[in-house]
Amino acid sequence: MKLSKIKKGIKLKSNQMFRRILSLTGKHSGPLIFYHEQFHELLQQELDAVKKHQLSFPIRQHDFQKMGVYLKYQLNNYGDSQQVNTDYYQLRTRQFENQIIKYFGELYNIPLECDLWGYMCSGSTESNFQAVYFAREYFRNHKNVAVIHTDKTHASINKAMYYLQLNTFGHVARSLNLEPPVGMKEWNDKVPHNSAGQMEFDSLKAILQPLAEQKIPVLIISNVGTTTSCSFDSTTAIINALKSQEFYNDSKNHWIHVDGAWCGPYIRYLEIASTTSRYNVLPIKTINEAKFDFSLKEVKSITTSIHKWIPNPFPSSVLLIKDTQLMPKDYKQNTTSKGHVPLFTWDFLMNRTLNDHLDDAVHAYNMANYVYQELIDLQDDLNVNLNIQKTSLGLNIRFKKPSDEICYKYGLMVIGDDAFIFIMPDKTKQLCDLFLDDFRNEMRQRK
């Protein structure tokens, strides 16, 4: 087969890197095996070059090459991660998966009396879907269930609601002809939030009152670091709003799911760091406001991505359910799950101390603030609006979109006229300064 035919079968027109590799391989003639080997050599070179400048998406680079020896095994963790029946299939890593579940359960302060359950999903979209399903089944004897969240919540929640035929609090209220809360002209489908993207406490209280009067159970989504705005809901404020209504003082009438896909581990490590003498400049009050873990008895489920703060070459996540008593009999969405992910994740966690994790969290927090302040200084210096936005604990920074050249170089996420950079533990000051220099020079030239 000619290389030209192979090229036509690979639709990579939108990706400059792959087009460049294919053009290089096309300059040579010889056996197909030559092109195949050369392609992979060039691809690795390109990926190595691109990797050095990535400030896009909340992904943390980590070298897992030593784990490559396990790729010759087809590992499959089918079934329940905690099944007790005899299983004669041994090409699995369920024992490592259970260690990961235990690790995150302890990190998220699971009470000793709780029978924790969890498994490693394909990503937090699946985790969120599964948690919403559990909540639906938990309330299966109720005619109506109201889902409560802000418009900062990840799109996977809306997808789950659609597939599982659940409705927003606004839809439920309108279907029952309930009067809108005081101060609201009509029933909306999302709870208002403040400028930092945090769910408004007073609005939530007002929404809960008529729902409580109709004895309608609620599923509330609490965000811990959303992707585009890095918003943090106050889970304790959500709980206080629930407690304002007698009906919701019964835990059987509500389910709080925490979407900690990106920043769940970050906030917990930052919280621990704020209690130690090694770090004395952290905003303890703000960190405590973002508290979300299982020490709050009202929290029933938490999801965390395993390819963001905790790195892994294979996208995955951990879903934790506080107690098996909360679960239906038919509970797991997928029959099979990746066997390599638990092993790789376990290896990463076992090679790091608690202090390593705390250092990572504090480094990312400080570096995000550093980049933000440098951009603010540039904005003041140029006397132009660069639309710079960042939340107090946030690890991403929104700003005016630079040229395509800079966006490609640093792999920036772009929405409309704005771009984003994401600060993760692997992002060095040297890389951030390189980006800042490029951005400064371009903005000054534009002016």
C-alpha positions as CSV (number, residue, x, y, z in Angstrom):
1,M,0.0,0.0,0.0
2,K,1.3,3.5,-0.9
3,L,1.9,6.0,1.8
4,S,-0.3,8.5,-0.1
5,K,-3.3,6.2,0.4
6,I,-2.5,5.9,4.1
7,K,-2.4,9.7,4.3
8,K,-5.8,10.0,2.7
9,G,-7.2,7.6,5.3
10,I,-5.9,9.7,8.2
11,K,-8.0,12.9,8.5
12,L,-5.7,15.2,10.4
13,K,-6.2,18.4,8.4
14,S,-7.0,20.5,11.4
15,N,-3.9,19.5,13.3
16,Q,-0.7,21.2,12.3
17,M,1.6,18.8,14.2
18,F,0.3,15.7,12.4
19,R,0.3,17.4,9.0
20,R,4.0,18.3,9.5
21,I,4.9,14.7,10.5
22,L,3.1,13.3,7.5
23,S,4.7,15.8,5.1
24,L,8.2,14.7,6.5
25,T,7.5,11.0,6.0
26,G,6.2,11.6,2.5
27,K,9.6,12.9,1.4
28,H,11.1,9.4,1.5
29,S,10.5,6.2,-0.4
30,G,11.0,2.7,0.8
31,P,9.2,-0.1,2.6
32,L,6.1,0.7,4.6
33,I,7.8,-0.5,7.8
34,F,10.3,2.4,7.4
35,Y,7.5,5.0,7.3
36,H,5.8,3.4,10.2
37,E,8.9,3.5,12.4
38,Q,9.8,7.0,11.2
39,F,6.3,8.3,11.9
40,H,6.4,7.2,15.5
41,E,9.9,8.7,16.0
42,L,8.7,12.0,14.6
43,L,5.5,11.9,16.5
44,Q,7.4,11.4,19.8
45,Q,9.7,14.3,18.9
46,E,6.7,16.6,18.2
47,L,4.9,15.5,21.4
48,D,8.0,16.1,23.5
49,A,8.3,19.6,22.0
50,V,4.6,20.4,22.5
51,K,4.6,19.0,26.1
52,K,7.2,21.6,27.2
53,H,4.8,24.5,26.7
54,Q,1.4,23.2,27.6
55,L,-0.7,25.5,29.8
56,S,-4.0,24.1,28.5
57,F,-6.7,22.1,30.3
58,P,-6.3,20.8,33.8
59,I,-3.9,18.0,32.9
60,R,-0.8,17.1,34.8
61,Q,2.1,15.6,32.9
62,H,3.9,12.6,34.6
63,D,6.3,10.1,33.2
64,F,4.8,6.6,33.4
65,Q,7.4,4.9,31.2
66,K,8.4,2.4,33.8
67,M,4.8,1.2,33.9
68,G,4.9,0.4,30.2
69,V,5.9,-3.2,31.0
70,Y,2.3,-3.8,32.0
71,L,0.9,-2.9,28.6
72,K,1.5,-6.4,27.3
73,Y,-1.3,-7.6,29.6
74,Q,-5.0,-7.2,28.8
75,L,-6.2,-6.2,32.3
76,N,-9.9,-5.9,32.9
77,N,-11.6,-5.1,36.2
78,Y,-15.0,-6.4,35.3
79,G,-17.8,-6.5,37.8
80,D,-18.0,-4.9,41.3
81,S,-14.6,-3.7,42.6
82,Q,-15.6,-5.0,46.0
83,Q,-17.3,-8.3,45.1
84,V,-16.9,-11.1,47.7
85,N,-17.6,-14.0,45.5
86,T,-14.8,-16.3,44.3
87,D,-13.3,-14.9,41.1
88,Y,-10.9,-17.2,39.2
89,Y,-10.0,-14.6,36.6
90,Q,-6.6,-13.2,37.6
91,L,-5.7,-10.7,34.8
92,R,-7.2,-7.8,36.8
93,T,-6.1,-5.2,39.3
94,R,-9.1,-5.0,41.5
95,Q,-6.9,-5.2,44.7
96,F,-5.2,-1.9,43.5
97,E,-8.6,-0.4,42.7
98,N,-9.8,-1.0,46.2
99,Q,-6.6,0.6,47.6
100,I,-7.4,3.7,45.5
101,I,-10.9,3.7,46.9
102,K,-9.6,3.5,50.4
103,Y,-7.0,6.2,49.8
104,F,-9.6,8.7,48.6
105,G,-12.1,7.7,51.2
106,E,-9.5,8.6,53.9
107,L,-8.5,11.7,52.1
108,Y,-12.1,12.8,52.0
109,N,-12.6,12.0,55.7
110,I,-15.0,9.0,55.5
111,P,-16.3,8.2,59.0
112,L,-15.3,4.9,60.4
113,E,-18.9,3.7,60.8
114,C,-19.6,4.1,57.1
115,D,-19.4,1.2,54.7
116,L,-17.7,3.1,51.8
117,W,-18.2,1.9,48.2
118,G,-16.6,3.1,45.0
119,Y,-15.1,2.2,41.7
120,M,-12.9,3.7,39.0
121,C,-15.0,5.0,36.1
122,S,-14.0,6.1,32.5
123,G,-14.1,9.7,33.7
124,S,-16.1,12.1,35.8
125,T,-18.8,12.3,33.2
126,E,-19.5,8.6,34.0
127,S,-19.1,9.3,37.7
128,N,-21.6,12.1,37.7
129,F,-24.0,10.0,35.7
130,Q,-23.7,7.2,38.1
131,A,-24.1,9.4,41.2
132,V,-27.3,11.0,39.6
133,Y,-28.6,7.5,39.0
134,F,-28.0,6.5,42.6
135,A,-29.8,9.6,43.8
136,R,-32.8,8.8,41.5
137,E,-33.0,5.3,42.8
138,Y,-32.6,6.5,46.4
139,F,-35.8,8.6,45.8
140,R,-37.6,6.0,43.6
141,N,-40.7,6.0,45.8
142,H,-41.2,9.7,45.2
143,K,-43.3,11.0,42.3
144,N,-41.1,14.1,41.9
145,V,-37.4,14.7,42.5
146,A,-35.9,18.2,42.0
147,V,-32.3,18.6,40.8
148,I,-30.6,21.8,42.0
149,H,-27.4,23.3,40.6
150,T,-26.0,26.5,39.0
151,D,-25.1,27.1,35.4
152,K,-21.5,26.6,36.4
153,T,-22.1,22.9,36.8
154,H,-20.5,20.5,34.3
155,A,-22.6,19.6,31.3
156,S,-22.5,15.9,32.3
157,I,-25.1,16.6,35.0
158,N,-27.6,17.9,32.3
159,K,-26.8,14.8,30.2
160,A,-27.5,12.5,33.1
161,M,-30.8,14.3,33.9
162,Y,-31.9,13.9,30.3
163,Y,-31.1,10.2,30.1
164,L,-32.5,9.4,33.5
165,Q,-35.5,11.6,33.0
166,L,-35.0,13.8,36.0
167,N,-36.0,17.5,36.1
168,T,-34.8,20.7,37.5
169,F,-36.4,22.3,40.5
170,G,-37.9,24.9,38.2
171,H,-39.5,22.3,35.9
172,V,-40.9,20.5,38.9
173,A,-42.3,23.7,40.4
174,R,-43.9,24.8,37.2
175,S,-45.5,21.4,36.7
176,L,-47.1,21.7,40.1
177,N,-48.1,25.4,39.6
178,L,-46.1,26.5,42.6
179,E,-45.8,30.2,43.3
180,P,-42.2,31.5,42.7
181,P,-40.2,32.3,45.8
182,V,-40.3,35.8,47.1
183,G,-38.1,38.1,45.0
184,M,-38.3,35.9,41.9
185,K,-40.7,36.7,39.1
186,E,-40.7,33.2,37.7
187,W,-39.2,29.7,38.3
188,N,-35.8,29.4,36.7
189,D,-34.0,26.1,36.2
190,K,-30.6,27.1,37.7
191,V,-29.8,28.6,41.0
192,P,-28.2,32.1,40.8
193,H,-24.6,32.4,41.7
194,N,-22.3,35.3,42.7
195,S,-19.5,36.8,40.7
196,A,-17.2,34.0,41.8
197,G,-19.6,31.4,40.4
198,Q,-20.7,30.2,43.9
199,M,-24.3,29.2,44.5
200,E,-26.2,32.0,46.2
201,F,-27.2,31.0,49.7
202,D,-30.4,33.2,50.0
203,S,-31.6,32.1,46.6
204,L,-31.2,28.5,47.5
205,K,-33.1,28.9,50.8
206,A,-36.0,30.6,48.9
207,I,-36.1,27.8,46.3
208,L,-36.1,25.1,49.0
209,Q,-39.0,26.4,51.0
210,P,-41.9,25.7,48.5
211,L,-40.3,22.4,47.6
212,A,-40.1,21.4,51.2
213,E,-43.8,22.3,51.7
214,Q,-44.6,19.9,48.9
215,K,-42.3,17.3,50.4
216,I,-40.2,17.0,47.2
217,P,-36.7,15.4,47.7
218,V,-33.8,17.2,46.2
219,L,-30.5,16.3,44.5
220,I,-28.0,19.2,44.9
221,I,-24.8,19.4,42.9
222,S,-21.9,21.1,44.7
223,N,-19.1,22.2,42.5
224,V,-15.4,22.0,43.6
225,G,-13.4,23.8,40.9
226,T,-15.3,23.9,37.6
227,T,-13.2,23.8,34.4
228,T,-13.8,27.2,32.9
229,S,-14.3,29.4,36.0
230,C,-12.8,27.2,38.8
231,S,-15.9,28.0,40.9
232,F,-16.3,26.6,44.4
233,D,-19.7,26.1,45.9
234,S,-19.9,26.3,49.7
235,T,-21.1,22.9,50.6
236,T,-21.6,23.9,54.2
237,A,-23.8,26.8,53.1
238,I,-25.8,24.4,51.0
239,I,-26.3,22.2,54.1
240,N,-27.3,25.2,56.2
241,A,-29.9,26.0,53.6
242,L,-31.3,22.5,53.8
243,K,-31.4,22.7,57.6
244,S,-33.6,25.8,57.3
245,Q,-36.5,23.5,56.2
246,E,-37.8,20.8,58.6
247,F,-38.4,18.4,55.7
248,Y,-34.8,18.5,54.7
249,N,-33.5,17.9,58.2
250,D,-34.2,14.2,57.4
251,S,-31.3,13.0,55.4
252,K,-33.6,10.6,53.5
253,N,-35.0,13.7,51.7
254,H,-31.9,15.0,50.1
255,W,-28.7,13.9,48.3
256,I,-25.7,16.1,48.0
257,H,-23.3,15.1,45.2
258,V,-19.9,16.8,45.1
259,D,-18.3,17.2,41.7
260,G,-14.7,17.4,42.7
261,A,-13.4,16.2,39.3
262,W,-10.6,18.7,39.0
263,C,-10.0,20.4,42.4
264,G,-11.2,17.8,44.9
265,P,-7.7,16.6,45.9
266,Y,-6.3,20.1,45.5
267,I,-8.7,21.6,48.1
268,R,-8.2,18.8,50.5
269,Y,-4.4,19.0,50.3
270,L,-4.6,22.8,50.6
271,E,-6.9,22.4,53.7
272,I,-4.4,20.1,55.3
273,A,-1.5,22.4,54.4
274,S,-3.3,25.4,56.0
275,T,-3.3,23.5,59.4
276,T,0.5,23.0,59.4
277,S,3.3,25.3,60.4
278,R,5.1,24.8,57.1
279,Y,2.7,27.1,55.3
280,N,1.6,30.3,57.0
281,V,0.3,32.5,54.2
282,L,-2.7,30.5,53.1
283,P,-6.3,32.0,53.2
284,I,-7.6,29.6,55.9
285,K,-11.1,31.2,56.0
286,T,-11.6,30.9,52.2
287,I,-10.2,27.3,52.2
288,N,-12.6,26.3,55.0
289,E,-15.5,27.8,53.0
290,A,-14.7,25.3,50.2
291,K,-14.9,22.3,52.5
292,F,-16.8,19.5,50.9
293,D,-15.8,16.1,52.3
294,F,-17.6,13.2,54.0
295,S,-17.1,14.6,57.4
296,L,-20.2,16.6,56.4
297,K,-22.8,14.0,57.1
298,E,-25.1,15.3,54.4
299,V,-22.6,14.6,51.6
300,K,-23.5,11.3,50.0
301,S,-21.2,11.0,46.9
302,I,-18.0,12.6,45.6
303,T,-16.3,12.2,42.2
304,T,-12.6,12.9,41.4
305,S,-10.9,12.7,38.0
306,I,-7.9,10.5,37.6
307,H,-6.0,12.3,34.8
308,K,-6.2,15.9,36.1
309,W,-4.8,16.6,39.6
310,I,-3.9,13.0,40.0
311,P,-2.2,12.1,36.7
312,N,-2.8,9.1,34.6
313,P,-2.2,8.4,30.8
314,F,-5.7,6.9,30.6
315,P,-8.7,9.2,31.4
316,S,-10.5,7.9,34.5
317,S,-12.2,8.9,37.7
318,V,-13.1,7.7,41.2
319,L,-16.7,7.7,42.3
320,L,-17.2,7.3,46.1
321,I,-20.5,6.5,47.7
322,K,-20.6,7.2,51.4
323,D,-22.3,4.0,52.4
324,T,-23.5,0.9,50.6
325,Q,-26.9,1.3,52.3
326,L,-27.5,4.3,49.9
327,M,-27.2,2.1,46.8
328,P,-29.7,0.1,44.8
329,K,-29.2,-3.5,43.9
330,D,-28.5,-2.8,40.3
331,Y,-25.9,-0.2,40.6
332,K,-22.9,-0.2,38.2
333,Q,-23.4,1.4,34.7
334,N,-20.5,-0.4,33.0
335,T,-19.7,-4.1,33.3
336,T,-16.0,-3.7,32.6
337,S,-13.5,-1.1,33.6
338,K,-9.8,-0.4,32.8
339,G,-7.4,-2.6,34.6
340,H,-4.3,-0.5,34.0
341,V,-5.7,2.7,35.5
342,P,-5.7,1.5,39.2
343,L,-2.2,0.1,38.9
344,F,-0.8,3.3,37.4
345,T,-2.7,5.4,39.9
346,W,-1.6,3.3,42.8
347,D,2.1,3.5,41.7
348,F,1.9,7.3,41.5
349,L,0.3,7.7,45.0
350,M,2.7,5.2,46.6
351,N,5.7,7.2,45.4
352,R,4.6,10.4,47.0
353,T,4.4,11.5,50.6
354,L,1.7,13.6,52.1
355,N,4.2,16.5,52.2
356,D,4.8,16.0,48.5
357,H,1.0,16.4,47.9
358,L,0.9,19.5,50.1
359,D,3.8,21.1,48.3
360,D,2.1,20.5,45.0
361,A,-1.1,22.2,46.1
362,V,0.6,25.2,47.6
363,H,2.9,25.5,44.6
364,A,-0.1,25.6,42.2
365,Y,-2.0,28.0,44.4
366,N,1.0,30.4,44.6
367,M,1.8,30.1,40.9
368,A,-1.8,30.9,39.9
369,N,-1.7,34.0,42.0
370,Y,1.6,35.0,40.6
371,V,0.5,34.7,37.0
372,Y,-2.8,36.5,37.8
373,Q,-1.0,39.4,39.4
374,E,1.5,39.7,36.6
375,L,-1.4,40.0,34.1
376,I,-3.1,42.6,36.3
377,D,0.1,44.6,36.4
378,L,0.3,44.4,32.6
379,Q,-3.3,45.6,32.3
380,D,-2.6,48.5,34.5
381,D,0.6,49.3,32.7
382,L,-1.1,49.3,29.3
383,N,-4.3,50.9,30.6
384,V,-6.4,48.5,28.6
385,N,-9.0,46.0,29.6
386,L,-7.6,42.5,29.2
387,N,-10.7,40.9,30.8
388,I,-8.6,39.1,33.5
389,Q,-10.6,36.9,35.8
390,K,-9.7,34.4,38.5
391,T,-11.4,33.1,41.7
392,S,-9.7,33.3,45.0
393,L,-8.6,29.7,45.1
394,G,-8.8,29.2,41.4
395,L,-6.1,27.6,39.3
396,N,-7.2,28.9,35.9
397,I,-7.0,32.4,34.6
398,R,-9.2,33.9,32.0
399,F,-7.9,36.8,29.8
400,K,-8.1,38.4,26.4
401,K,-7.3,35.9,23.6
402,P,-3.8,36.5,22.2
403,S,-2.8,35.6,18.6
404,D,-3.3,32.1,17.2
405,E,0.5,31.7,17.3
406,I,0.6,32.0,21.1
407,C,-2.6,29.9,21.5
408,Y,-1.0,27.1,19.5
409,K,2.3,27.4,21.3
410,Y,0.8,27.0,24.8
411,G,-2.2,25.0,23.7
412,L,-4.6,27.6,25.2
413,M,-8.3,26.8,25.7
414,V,-10.3,29.5,23.9
415,I,-13.9,30.5,24.3
416,G,-15.1,33.4,22.2
417,D,-12.7,36.3,22.7
418,D,-11.1,34.9,25.8
419,A,-8.4,32.4,26.5
420,F,-7.6,30.3,29.6
421,I,-4.4,29.0,31.2
422,F,-4.5,26.2,33.8
423,I,-1.9,26.0,36.5
424,M,-1.1,22.5,37.7
425,P,1.7,21.2,40.0
426,D,3.9,20.4,37.0
427,K,3.8,24.0,35.7
428,T,7.1,25.8,36.5
429,K,7.7,29.5,37.1
430,Q,10.1,29.3,34.1
431,L,7.2,28.2,31.8
432,C,4.8,30.8,33.2
433,D,7.4,33.5,32.8
434,L,7.9,32.4,29.2
435,F,4.2,32.7,28.5
436,L,4.0,36.1,30.3
437,D,6.9,37.5,28.2
438,D,5.2,36.4,25.0
439,F,1.9,37.8,26.0
440,R,3.3,41.1,27.2
441,N,5.3,41.6,24.0
442,E,2.2,41.0,21.9
443,M,-0.1,43.1,23.9
444,R,2.4,46.0,23.8
445,Q,2.7,45.7,20.1
446,R,-1.1,45.7,19.7
447,K,-1.3,48.9,21.6
